Amino acid sequence: MKDVDIIVGRLQPPTLGHQSLLEALYKENGYPVVLCLIHNTKFDVKHPFDDKLIEKEINTCWKGKDFYQDIIWVKNAAIDKIGEELKKKEYSAHLWGCGTDREKMYKAMASNPKYITDFPDDFKVFVVKRDDTSSAVDGISATKVREAIKSDDKAEFVKMMPDGAEKLFDEFKEALSKVNESHCSLEDYIDNNNLFDID
C-alpha cells in the first residue's frame, strides 16, 4: 500500500487555495495527495466544468510535483465508498484535508468506525484555515475564480490559479459561457450529490 493523503470534492476549478492545502498536507507528513474528485454530471453556475477540463488543469499544473500523487474519480463524497476506491488502487490514506468550512462535517464522518474500515488507524481530518475576506491564499476560492472568468479578468484569474493554468483561461471561459445562468433548485443540488462538496 502506498501512503497518501486525500482531498475530496469537485474543485471547480482547482485554485492556488487548493494547492496550498495539498502543500500543507505534504508538509505535515511527507505523503503526496490523491484527489478524490466527484464526477460532474449536472452542470450549473457552481459546477460548470467537465471532468476532462479539470483533469487537464491538474495534469498541466501539478503532475510531477512532490505533493501530488493521483486522481480517483468517485460518484459522491461518501467516505466509505472513497475508502473502497483507494484500497482498489492500493492507497492508504492518513490525512483528509479540508478548510475550516468543512471541518465539523468531515470530522463526524472520519470518526465514525463504520465509515472508515478501509483506512489506517491514524486516519484523521487535517484542517487549514479559510478566510473568504482575505486577499491572501487562504481567501482564494473557486467562486472568486469563476467570477474572474465570467468578467473576462484574466489577470485576476492568473493571480488565483496554479502556474500553468493561464494557458487554459479560454477553455474555462468557453465552458462557463455554456452554463445556464439560472441557479439550480435545492432539489437538483441535493440530487447532484453536492452535500459534502468543496469548490
C-alpha positions in Angstrom: 0.0 0.0 0.0 1.3 3.5 -0.8 0.9 6.1 1.9 -1.1 9.2 0.8 -3.3 11.9 2.0 -6.6 12.9 0.3 -8.8 15.8 -0.6 -12.4 15.2 -1.6 -14.5 17.5 -3.8 -15.1 18.8 -7.3 -12.5 21.6 -7.5 -14.4 23.8 -9.9 -11.7 24.7 -10.8 -8.5 23.8 -8.8 -7.0 27.0 -7.4 -3.9 28.2 -5.5 -6.1 27.7 -2.4 -6.4 24.1 -3.2 -2.7 23.9 -4.0 -1.9 25.4 -0.6 -3.9 22.6 1.0 -2.0 19.9 -0.9 1.3 21.5 0.1 0.2 21.8 3.8 -0.7 18.1 3.8 2.6 17.1 2.2 4.5 19.3 4.7 2.6 17.6 7.6 3.6 14.0 6.9 5.5 13.8 3.7 2.8 11.9 1.8 1.5 13.1 -1.6 -2.2 13.8 -2.1 -4.7 11.7 -4.0 -7.5 13.9 -5.2 -10.9 12.1 -4.8 -12.9 14.1 -7.4 -16.6 13.8 -7.7 -17.8 13.4 -11.3 -19.7 16.5 -12.5 -22.9 15.1 -14.1 -25.2 18.1 -13.9 -23.8 21.5 -14.9 -24.7 24.7 -13.2 -23.1 28.0 -12.3 -21.3 26.5 -9.3 -20.2 23.4 -11.3 -19.7 24.5 -14.9 -16.5 22.5 -15.8 -16.5 18.9 -17.0 -14.2 16.2 -15.7 -11.9 16.4 -18.7 -11.1 20.1 -18.2 -10.5 19.7 -14.5 -8.1 16.7 -15.1 -6.4 18.7 -17.9 -5.6 21.5 -15.5 -4.4 19.2 -12.8 -2.1 17.4 -15.2 -0.9 20.8 -16.5 -0.2 22.3 -13.1 0.5 19.5 -10.6 1.8 16.4 -12.5 5.3 15.6 -11.3 5.0 17.8 -8.1 6.1 16.1 -4.9 2.8 17.0 -3.2 0.5 15.4 -5.8 0.0 11.7 -6.5 -3.2 10.9 -8.5 -6.8 11.4 -9.2 -9.6 9.0 -8.3 -13.0 9.8 -9.8 -15.9 9.0 -7.5 -19.7 9.3 -7.7 -20.1 11.2 -4.4 -18.3 12.2 -1.2 -19.3 9.2 0.9 -16.0 8.5 2.7 -16.7 4.7 3.0 -17.0 4.4 -0.8 -13.9 6.6 -1.3 -12.1 4.2 1.1 -13.1 1.3 -1.1 -11.8 3.0 -4.3 -8.5 3.9 -2.6 -8.0 0.4 -1.5 -8.5 -0.9 -5.0 -5.6 1.3 -6.1 -3.5 0.2 -3.1 -3.5 3.6 -1.4 -3.5 4.0 2.3 -4.8 7.5 3.2 -3.7 9.1 6.5 -5.0 12.7 6.4 -8.2 14.1 4.9 -7.5 17.7 4.1 -10.2 20.4 4.2 -10.8 24.0 5.0 -12.4 25.2 8.3 -15.8 25.4 6.5 -15.9 21.6 6.2 -14.2 20.7 9.5 -17.3 19.7 11.5 -18.9 17.6 8.8 -15.8 15.8 7.8 -14.7 15.0 11.4 -18.1 13.5 12.0 -17.6 11.1 9.1 -13.9 10.4 9.8 -14.6 9.5 13.4 -17.4 7.0 12.6 -15.9 3.5 12.7 -18.5 2.1 10.2 -17.3 4.6 7.5 -13.5 4.1 7.8 -13.0 0.4 7.7 -10.6 0.8 4.7 -8.5 3.5 6.4 -5.5 3.1 8.7 -5.9 3.7 12.5 -4.3 7.1 12.3 -6.7 8.4 9.6 -8.0 11.9 10.6 -9.1 15.2 9.2 -6.4 17.8 8.7 -7.8 21.4 8.7 -6.4 24.5 7.2 -7.8 28.0 8.0 -10.0 29.6 5.4 -11.0 33.3 5.4 -13.2 34.3 2.5 -12.4 38.0 3.2 -8.7 37.6 2.9 -6.7 38.7 -0.1 -4.1 36.1 0.6 -4.1 32.4 -0.5 -6.4 31.5 2.4 -9.1 33.7 0.8 -8.9 32.3 -2.7 -12.0 30.3 -3.6 -13.2 28.6 -6.8 -16.2 31.0 -6.6 -13.9 34.0 -6.9 -12.1 32.3 -9.8 -15.3 31.7 -11.6 -16.3 35.3 -11.1 -13.0 36.4 -12.7 -13.6 34.1 -15.7 -17.1 35.4 -16.1 -15.9 39.0 -16.1 -13.1 38.1 -18.5 -10.5 39.3 -16.0 -7.5 37.1 -16.9 -5.1 39.0 -14.7 -7.2 38.3 -11.6 -7.7 34.6 -12.8 -3.9 34.1 -13.1 -3.3 35.5 -9.5 -5.6 32.9 -8.0 -4.5 29.9 -10.1 -1.6 27.5 -10.1 1.3 28.0 -12.5 0.3 26.8 -16.0 -3.4 27.3 -15.6 -3.2 30.6 -17.5 -2.9 28.6 -20.7 -6.4 27.2 -20.1 -8.2 30.5 -19.4 -10.0 30.5 -22.8 -11.2 26.9 -22.3 -12.6 27.7 -18.8 -14.2 30.8 -20.2 -15.9 28.9 -23.0 -17.1 26.2 -20.6 -18.6 28.8 -18.2 -20.4 30.6 -21.1 -22.3 27.4 -21.9 -23.8 27.1 -18.5 -27.4 28.2 -17.9 -27.1 31.3 -15.7 -30.2 30.4 -13.6 -29.3 28.8 -10.3 -30.3 25.2 -9.8 -33.1 24.3 -7.3 -32.3 22.9 -3.9 -33.7 19.6 -5.1 -31.3 19.5 -8.0 -28.4 20.5 -5.8 -29.1 17.6 -3.4 -29.7 15.2 -6.2 -26.3 16.1 -7.7 -24.6 14.8 -4.5 -23.3 18.2 -3.5 -23.9 17.8 0.2 -20.2 17.3 1.0 -18.8 19.2 -1.9 -15.9 21.6 -1.8 -15.4 24.0 -4.7 
